[in-house]
Structure formats: structure tokens, C-alpha cells
Amino acid sequence: MVYYCSVADVGSRIGLDSAQRSRAESRIIRQIRHAAIAIDQAFLEYGRDAVQQGEFAHVLREICADLAASMYLEDEGTHQTGADGGLRGKSLRDRGNHCLQRLAHLGKA
């Protein structure tokens, strides 16, 4: 399985320091796997292979980090009491999905 982003990419999206990233690493990796499946599926729907290297690979890294961070925040949402947690996760997911659909449809950024 291809990982399009790293734990550090996701951790920076949600504001985790290195100690917090270390403690949450297995949960973040699980969300990165889910994001990678969503990315692969979006490209398959358009009959294309995902851009794994080259000029637009960084765009996929950003998309993966947004999607994985939103999934992580949604999992942790039961422990968050403020409305900010839900809105932040939704915003990241919406941005990630929008960019993913655009990239998969056009085949480039």
C-alpha cells in the first residue's frame, strides 16, 4: 500500500507536537491508510493511476494529510466538547475531497 503522507504531515495539520505525535502514531497511521484507500478509489473511478511522484505528488501529500487529519479529528470528536473540533474536521475533509476530485478528474493539479 502506498502512503501518500507521513505522520508528521498529519500531526502538523492538527497541531500535535512531537511527543503527542509519538503517542498517537498508530491511530494516525490507521487514518493515513484510510485516506490512501479513498485517494486510490477516486483515481480508479476516473480510470487513472494516482500521481505517486513528480510534479504533483506534493498535492497528493497535502490531500492525504487533510483527509487523514479530518478522520483523526472525527475519531477524537467524542472527547472534544467544543464546536471547533467538528468544524475543523469537516473543513479539512471538505478541502481534501474537493482537491482530490479535481486532481483525479483532471489528472493533474
KARA-V374945 format. One record per residue. SS is DSSP state (h for helix, s for strand, l for the rest). PHI is phi in radians with two decimals (999 if undefined). NEAR is the number of other ideal C-beta (glycine too) atoms within 8 Angstrom. Layout:
BEGIN
ss = <SS,SS>
phi = <PHI,PHI>
near = <NEAR,NEAR>
END
This chain:
BEGIN
ss = <l,l,l,l,l,l,h,h,h,h,h,h,h,h,l,l,l,h,h,h,h,h,h,h,h,h,h,h,h,h,h,h,h,h,h,h,h,h,h,h,h,h,h,h,h,l,l,l,l,l,l,l,l,l,l,l,h,h,h,h,h,h,h,h,h,h,h,h,h,h,h,h,h,h,h,h,h,h,h,l,l,l,h,h,h,h,h,h,h,h,h,h,h,h,h,h,h,h,h,h,h,h,h,h,h,h,l,l,l>
phi = <999,-1.53,-1.74,-1.49,-2.55,-2.00,-1.05,-1.12,-1.06,-1.23,-1.04,-1.20,-1.13,-1.83,1.34,-1.56,-1.43,-1.12,-1.16,-1.15,-1.08,-1.10,-1.21,-1.73,-0.98,-1.14,-1.21,-1.17,-1.05,-1.04,-1.25,-1.11,-1.07,-1.10,-1.13,-1.09,-1.13,-1.08,-1.14,-1.03,-1.12,-1.08,-1.22,-1.10,-1.07,-1.75,1.21,-2.16,-1.59,-1.16,-1.32,-1.75,-2.66,1.74,-1.06,-1.84,-1.09,-1.14,-1.15,-1.14,-1.09,-1.15,-1.09,-1.05,-1.11,-1.09,-1.13,-1.12,-1.12,-1.14,-1.14,-1.08,-1.13,-1.18,-1.12,-1.43,-1.02,-1.20,-1.71,-1.79,-1.75,-1.45,-1.21,-1.04,-1.04,-1.20,-1.19,-1.14,-1.11,-1.14,-1.09,-1.11,-1.15,-1.08,-1.11,-1.09,-1.14,-1.08,-1.16,-1.11,-1.08,-1.11,-1.14,-1.16,-1.22,-1.42,1.44,-2.81,-1.40>
near = <4,7,9,13,13,7,10,7,13,16,14,9,11,10,5,9,5,7,6,9,13,7,6,11,9,6,9,14,9,8,15,16,10,11,16,13,8,10,15,10,8,11,11,8,7,9,4,8,5,11,11,9,4,6,4,10,10,6,11,15,11,11,15,17,13,14,18,17,14,14,13,14,14,9,9,9,10,5,4,10,2,5,5,7,11,9,8,10,14,9,9,14,13,8,9,14,9,8,12,13,9,9,15,13,7,7,7,7,6>
END
